[in-house]
Amino acid sequence: MSSTPFIFRLLNPVMKSVLKSPLHSLVSGQIMIITFNGRKSSKSYSTPVSYCQENETVYCFTHAGWWKNLVGSAKVRLLIRGQEHIGTAIPIREDREKKIVGLGKLLTAVPNDARFYNVAIDQQGNLDQNDLRRAVDNATMIEIRLDGSL
């Protein structure tokens, strides 16, 4: 059985369809599609994820196990704002401080996702630092260096 929560198994196909359509601008500023190959099967997988971007680096997080397919600096394709990109993905599990900074950037860019990480946000938009530190313990950060557009 999949470790992906039931609601995401229902919403992911819908979100992928929207992100691939002319209506992508409704959500593509906060959600992208990452496509990667299975490390054993070589089968192609795609999943929508929230992201933030700084120049040529894109960050996303997951609680699911698909990140294991990215071990060893895997090549990925991203669909960001209707544009396809290629990049090199590096899962980050052990560098807790880097994950705290990365999750802070993501939740600042996509504050609605704070609820998935149980991170409180005050009225000024500040993230609760204790919540943030606790949240990274159960999440994997994916850092993607963009290599170019397709």
C-alpha positions in Angstrom: 0.0 0.0 0.0 1.2 3.5 -0.8 2.5 5.8 1.9 0.9 8.7 0.1 -2.1 10.0 2.1 -5.5 9.1 0.5 -6.4 12.8 -0.3 -3.2 13.2 -2.3 -3.8 10.0 -4.3 -7.2 11.6 -5.3 -5.9 15.1 -5.9 -2.6 14.4 -7.7 -4.1 13.2 -11.0 -6.3 16.3 -11.0 -3.4 18.6 -10.2 -1.2 17.1 -12.9 -4.0 17.7 -15.5 -4.3 21.3 -14.4 -0.6 21.9 -14.4 -0.3 20.5 -18.0 -3.2 22.6 -19.2 -3.6 26.2 -20.2 -5.1 26.8 -16.7 -1.7 26.0 -15.1 -1.2 29.6 -14.0 -3.9 29.1 -11.3 -1.4 26.9 -9.3 1.9 26.7 -11.1 3.5 29.5 -9.1 3.4 27.2 -6.1 3.1 23.6 -7.5 5.3 21.9 -10.1 5.5 18.4 -11.5 8.7 16.5 -10.9 9.4 13.5 -13.2 12.0 10.9 -12.4 12.9 7.3 -13.1 12.6 4.5 -10.7 16.0 3.4 -9.5 15.2 -0.3 -9.9 12.5 -0.4 -12.6 13.6 2.6 -14.7 9.9 3.4 -15.0 9.0 7.0 -15.3 7.1 8.6 -12.4 5.6 12.1 -12.1 4.2 13.8 -9.0 3.0 17.3 -8.2 4.8 19.0 -5.3 5.0 22.4 -3.8 8.2 24.2 -4.6 10.2 27.4 -4.2 12.9 28.6 -6.6 16.0 30.7 -6.0 17.7 31.5 -9.3 18.8 28.1 -10.8 17.9 26.1 -7.7 14.5 24.6 -6.9 13.5 23.2 -3.5 10.7 20.8 -2.6 10.0 18.5 0.3 8.3 15.1 0.7 7.1 12.8 3.4 6.7 10.0 0.9 9.4 7.5 -0.1 9.8 8.5 -3.8 12.9 10.5 -2.9 14.9 7.3 -2.7 14.8 7.2 -6.5 16.8 10.4 -6.5 19.8 9.1 -4.5 23.1 9.7 -6.3 22.2 13.0 -8.0 19.4 11.8 -10.3 18.4 13.6 -13.5 14.8 14.9 -13.3 12.4 16.8 -15.4 10.3 19.6 -13.9 7.2 21.4 -15.2 7.4 24.8 -13.7 4.9 27.6 -14.7 4.1 25.7 -18.0 7.8 25.4 -18.9 9.8 22.1 -18.9 13.2 22.1 -17.3 15.8 19.4 -16.7 17.9 19.3 -13.6 19.9 17.3 -11.1 18.1 16.3 -7.9 19.9 15.8 -4.6 17.9 14.4 -1.7 18.9 16.0 1.7 18.1 13.9 4.7 20.9 14.5 7.2 21.7 18.2 7.0 19.1 19.4 9.5 20.1 23.1 9.4 19.9 23.1 5.6 16.5 21.5 5.8 15.3 24.1 8.3 16.4 26.9 6.1 14.9 25.2 3.0 11.5 24.5 4.6 11.4 28.0 5.9 11.8 29.3 2.4 9.2 26.9 1.0 6.6 27.8 3.7 7.2 31.5 3.2 6.6 31.0 -0.5 3.7 28.6 0.0 2.2 29.4 3.4 -0.8 27.2 2.9 1.5 24.2 3.2 2.4 25.0 6.8 -0.6 22.9 7.9 0.9 19.8 6.3 4.0 20.3 8.5 2.2 21.5 11.6 4.1 24.8 11.5 2.3 27.8 13.0 2.4 31.2 11.3 1.7 34.3 13.3 -0.3 37.3 12.0 2.9 39.0 10.6 3.7 35.8 8.5 6.5 34.6 10.8 7.0 30.8 11.0 7.2 29.3 14.5 10.9 28.3 14.7 10.3 25.4 17.1 7.6 24.0 14.8 9.9 24.4 11.9 12.7 22.5 13.6 10.4 19.7 14.5 8.9 19.5 11.0 12.1 18.7 9.2 12.7 15.5 11.2 10.1 13.6 9.2 10.7 15.2 5.8 13.2 14.9 3.0 14.3 18.0 1.1 15.0 17.8 -2.6 17.4 20.3 -4.0 17.3 20.5 -7.8 20.0 22.4 -9.8 18.5 23.4 -13.1 20.5 22.4 -16.1 18.3 24.1 -18.6 15.0 24.2 -20.4 13.6 21.6 -22.8 
